[in-house]
Amino acid sequence: MKEIRVKNISIGKGHPLTIISGPCVIENENMTLQTAERLRTMTQNLPVQLVFKSSYKKANRTSLAGFSGIEFTEALRILQRVREQFDIPILTDIHTELEAPVVAEVVDILQIPAFLCRQTDLLIAAGRTGEVVNIKKGQFLFPGDMAKAAEKVAGTGNDQILLTERGTTFGYHNLVVDMRGLVIMSRIGYPVVFDATHSVQLPGGDGDASSGQPEFILPLARAALATGAVNAVFMEVHPDPPNALSDAKSQLALADFPAVLEQLIEIYTVSQKLEGK
């Protein structure tokens, strides 16, 4: 499996569990900085590697009235401040090829949203920045087909790639995670990330917004790590999920993060030992 280097951490087999976490979208500077500080404090003495995640924009909203983010340059300034103040890698989504080089100046990992994972120009633009590229598997895609998405990035000479599972469309307003898919994606040769919070979404389930089943975040994350195919877990967290401006019903409460993390570390440690036998 390819080892991915980002800032001061390495993601892949033989390295500590990576946790990609933060609020779904930047709502304001204070909440973003406070969440980043708490995440760093919660993880700094544990055998985990923290990547901070927050979107400067949510381009895919159920309704036109849905909150999509604050002003672009202000959101990037906040992400840059988190990166500099807390010295942790930053991940955020991009949505167009024109955004890629601008955002790459501020963050360490460019994320390709699931619905855009087949967009050739976007993948090539992300690859050309030289930054790590995290490609989310489309809800409509066979896991093995992610090899083609990865090839588009690697074709630029950039093989610093992560592949993320976030559930597959399963009828109306529902997603399902097929644990076989994690193993299939790992065979492509890049580290696999499991998105534990978007996988519990019920897309469009609230009419004007997505609903969710956060009670399944921990069970799914535990199951994903037990496959031995996953090296990172993506979990959006918020200090007050019911009042979050985006994905209010699928984010993990920040106060619950330490207890969840404790279990994930234990399972990851065992699964990696078994993989090594």
C-alpha positions as CSV (number, residue, x, y, z in Angstrom):
1,M,0.0,0.0,0.0
2,K,1.2,3.5,-0.8
3,E,2.3,5.6,2.1
4,I,0.9,9.1,2.1
5,R,2.9,11.9,3.6
6,V,1.1,15.1,4.7
7,K,2.7,17.8,6.8
8,N,4.2,15.9,9.8
9,I,2.2,12.6,9.6
10,S,2.2,9.5,7.5
11,I,-1.1,7.7,6.5
12,G,-1.1,4.0,5.7
13,K,-0.3,0.5,6.9
14,G,2.1,0.5,9.9
15,H,1.2,4.0,11.0
16,P,-1.1,5.2,13.8
17,L,-4.8,5.7,13.1
18,T,-5.6,9.0,11.4
19,I,-8.6,10.9,12.5
20,I,-10.0,13.5,10.0
21,S,-12.4,15.7,12.0
22,G,-14.0,19.1,12.4
23,P,-17.3,20.9,11.8
24,C,-19.0,20.2,8.5
25,V,-18.7,23.8,7.3
26,I,-17.1,27.0,8.6
27,E,-19.8,28.9,10.4
28,N,-17.7,31.5,12.1
29,E,-14.1,32.0,13.2
30,N,-14.6,31.5,17.0
31,M,-16.4,28.1,16.7
32,T,-13.9,26.9,14.2
33,L,-10.8,27.8,16.3
34,Q,-12.4,26.5,19.5
35,T,-13.3,23.2,17.9
36,A,-9.8,22.8,16.4
37,E,-8.2,23.6,19.8
38,R,-10.4,21.0,21.6
39,L,-9.7,18.4,19.0
40,R,-5.9,18.9,19.3
41,T,-6.1,18.7,23.1
42,M,-8.2,15.6,23.0
43,T,-5.8,13.8,20.6
44,Q,-2.3,15.1,21.5
45,N,-1.5,12.4,24.0
46,L,-3.1,9.5,22.1
47,P,-1.7,7.2,19.4
48,V,-3.6,9.0,16.7
49,Q,-2.8,11.5,14.0
50,L,-5.2,14.5,13.6
51,V,-6.3,16.2,10.4
52,F,-8.6,19.1,10.8
53,K,-11.5,19.2,8.3
54,S,-14.0,21.9,7.6
55,S,-15.6,23.1,4.3
56,Y,-15.3,26.7,3.2
57,K,-18.4,26.0,1.1
58,K,-21.0,23.4,0.8
59,A,-21.9,23.4,-2.8
60,N,-24.3,20.4,-2.7
61,R,-27.3,21.4,-0.6
62,T,-30.7,19.8,-0.7
63,S,-32.5,23.1,-0.9
64,L,-31.6,26.5,-2.3
65,A,-32.3,27.9,1.2
66,G,-29.7,25.6,2.8
67,F,-26.6,27.2,4.4
68,S,-23.7,26.9,2.0
69,G,-21.0,28.9,3.9
70,I,-19.6,32.3,4.6
71,E,-17.6,34.4,2.1
72,F,-14.9,32.5,0.3
73,T,-11.8,34.5,1.2
74,E,-12.8,34.8,4.8
75,A,-13.4,31.1,5.1
76,L,-9.9,30.4,3.6
77,R,-8.4,32.9,6.0
78,I,-9.9,31.0,9.0
79,L,-8.6,27.6,7.7
80,Q,-5.1,29.1,7.3
81,R,-5.3,30.4,10.8
82,V,-6.2,27.0,12.1
83,R,-3.3,25.5,10.2
84,E,-0.8,28.0,11.5
85,Q,-2.0,28.3,15.1
86,F,-2.4,24.6,15.8
87,D,0.2,23.2,13.4
88,I,-2.1,20.4,12.2
89,P,-2.8,19.4,8.6
90,I,-6.0,20.8,7.0
91,L,-8.5,19.1,4.6
92,T,-11.2,20.8,2.7
93,D,-13.4,20.2,-0.3
94,I,-13.0,21.8,-3.7
95,H,-15.7,22.0,-6.3
96,T,-14.2,23.5,-9.5
97,E,-10.8,23.2,-11.2
98,L,-10.4,27.0,-10.8
99,E,-10.6,26.6,-7.0
100,A,-7.9,24.0,-6.8
101,P,-4.7,26.1,-7.0
102,V,-6.1,28.9,-4.8
103,V,-7.2,26.5,-2.0
104,A,-4.0,24.4,-2.3
105,E,-2.1,27.5,-1.0
106,V,-3.9,27.2,2.3
107,V,-4.6,23.5,3.0
108,D,-2.7,20.2,2.9
109,I,-5.4,17.9,1.5
110,L,-7.8,18.7,-1.3
111,Q,-11.0,16.6,-1.1
112,I,-13.1,15.7,-4.1
113,P,-16.8,15.5,-3.1
114,A,-18.5,12.2,-3.8
115,F,-20.8,13.5,-6.4
116,L,-17.8,14.9,-8.3
117,C,-15.5,11.9,-8.2
118,R,-15.8,11.3,-11.9
119,Q,-15.1,14.9,-12.9
120,T,-11.9,14.5,-14.9
121,D,-11.0,18.2,-15.1
122,L,-11.4,18.6,-11.3
123,L,-9.3,15.5,-10.5
124,I,-6.6,16.6,-12.9
125,A,-6.6,20.1,-11.4
126,A,-6.3,18.8,-7.9
127,G,-3.5,16.4,-8.9
128,R,-1.5,19.2,-10.5
129,T,-1.3,21.2,-7.3
130,G,1.0,18.5,-5.8
131,E,-1.1,18.3,-2.6
132,V,-2.6,15.2,-1.2
133,V,-5.9,14.4,-2.9
134,N,-8.7,12.7,-1.0
135,I,-11.3,11.3,-3.4
136,K,-14.7,10.4,-2.0
137,K,-16.4,7.4,-3.6
138,G,-19.6,8.4,-5.3
139,Q,-22.8,7.1,-3.7
140,F,-23.5,5.5,-7.2
141,L,-20.1,3.9,-7.8
142,F,-18.7,0.4,-7.5
143,P,-15.7,0.5,-5.1
144,G,-13.3,-1.0,-7.7
145,D,-14.1,1.8,-10.1
146,M,-12.3,4.2,-7.8
147,A,-9.2,3.0,-9.5
148,K,-10.1,5.0,-12.6
149,A,-10.6,8.2,-10.5
150,A,-7.2,7.6,-8.8
151,E,-5.6,7.2,-12.2
152,K,-6.8,10.6,-13.3
153,V,-4.9,12.2,-10.4
154,A,-1.9,9.9,-10.6
155,G,-1.6,10.8,-14.3
156,T,-0.5,14.3,-13.3
157,G,2.5,12.7,-11.6
158,N,0.9,13.1,-8.1
159,D,0.3,9.7,-6.4
160,Q,-0.5,11.2,-3.0
161,I,-4.0,9.9,-3.0
162,L,-6.6,8.8,-0.4
163,L,-9.8,7.0,-1.2
164,T,-12.9,7.5,1.0
165,E,-16.0,5.4,1.5
166,R,-19.2,7.4,2.5
167,G,-22.0,4.9,1.7
168,T,-23.9,3.8,-1.3
169,T,-27.4,4.9,-2.4
170,F,-29.9,2.3,-1.1
171,G,-33.4,3.2,-2.2
172,Y,-34.9,6.5,-1.3
173,H,-33.4,8.8,1.4
174,N,-31.0,6.1,2.5
175,L,-27.4,4.9,2.3
176,V,-25.8,1.6,3.1
177,V,-22.1,0.7,3.8
178,D,-20.9,-2.5,2.3
179,M,-17.9,-3.5,4.3
180,R,-16.6,-5.5,1.3
181,G,-16.1,-2.3,-0.5
182,L,-13.5,-1.1,1.9
183,V,-11.4,-4.2,1.2
184,I,-12.0,-3.8,-2.6
185,M,-10.8,-0.2,-2.5
186,S,-7.8,-1.0,-0.4
187,R,-6.6,-3.4,-3.2
188,I,-6.3,-0.3,-5.5
189,G,-3.1,0.5,-3.5
190,Y,-3.9,3.7,-1.7
191,P,-4.9,4.2,2.0
192,V,-8.7,4.0,2.6
193,V,-10.6,6.4,4.7
194,F,-14.0,5.6,6.2
195,D,-16.4,8.5,6.5
196,A,-18.5,7.6,9.6
197,T,-20.7,10.6,9.6
198,H,-21.8,11.1,6.0
199,S,-22.4,7.3,5.9
200,V,-25.3,7.8,8.4
201,Q,-27.0,10.5,6.4
202,L,-30.5,10.2,5.1
203,P,-30.1,12.3,2.0
204,G,-33.0,14.7,1.6
205,G,-34.7,12.9,4.5
206,D,-36.0,16.1,6.1
207,G,-37.5,17.6,2.9
208,D,-35.4,20.7,2.7
209,A,-32.3,19.1,4.2
210,S,-30.7,15.8,4.9
211,S,-31.6,13.9,8.0
212,G,-29.4,11.3,9.7
213,Q,-28.9,8.5,12.2
214,P,-26.0,9.5,14.4
215,E,-26.5,6.5,16.7
216,F,-24.9,4.4,14.0
217,I,-21.7,6.5,13.7
218,L,-19.8,4.4,16.3
219,P,-21.0,0.9,15.2
220,L,-20.2,1.6,11.6
221,A,-16.7,3.0,12.4
222,R,-15.9,0.0,14.6
223,A,-17.0,-2.3,11.8
224,A,-15.0,-0.5,9.2
225,L,-11.8,-0.6,11.3
226,A,-12.3,-4.3,12.0
227,T,-12.0,-5.1,8.3
228,G,-8.3,-4.2,8.5
229,A,-8.6,-2.2,5.3
230,V,-9.0,1.2,6.8
231,N,-6.2,3.6,8.0
232,A,-8.2,6.7,8.7
233,V,-11.7,7.6,10.0
234,F,-13.5,10.8,8.9
235,M,-15.9,12.1,11.5
236,E,-17.5,15.6,11.4
237,V,-17.9,17.0,14.9
238,H,-19.8,20.0,16.2
239,P,-20.0,21.6,19.7
240,D,-23.8,21.7,19.4
241,P,-25.0,19.5,16.5
242,P,-28.8,20.3,16.8
243,N,-27.9,23.9,16.0
244,A,-25.3,23.3,13.3
245,L,-25.9,25.2,10.1
246,S,-25.1,22.1,8.0
247,D,-25.6,18.3,8.6
248,A,-27.1,18.9,12.0
249,K,-28.5,15.4,12.2
250,S,-25.3,13.5,11.2
251,Q,-22.5,15.2,13.0
252,L,-21.0,13.8,16.2
253,A,-21.2,15.9,19.3
254,L,-17.8,17.2,20.2
255,A,-18.3,16.1,23.8
256,D,-18.7,12.5,22.7
257,F,-15.5,12.5,20.6
258,P,-13.1,11.2,23.3
259,A,-15.2,8.1,24.2
260,V,-15.7,7.2,20.5
261,L,-12.0,7.7,19.8
262,E,-11.0,5.4,22.7
263,Q,-12.9,2.5,21.1
264,L,-11.6,3.2,17.6
265,I,-8.0,3.2,18.7
266,E,-8.4,-0.1,20.5
267,I,-10.0,-1.7,17.4
268,Y,-7.5,-0.3,15.0
269,T,-4.6,-1.6,17.1
270,V,-6.0,-5.1,17.1
271,S,-6.9,-5.0,13.4
272,Q,-3.5,-3.9,12.4
273,K,-1.8,-6.7,14.4
274,L,-4.1,-9.2,12.7
275,E,-3.2,-7.8,9.3
276,G,0.4,-8.2,10.0
277,K,0.2,-11.9,10.7
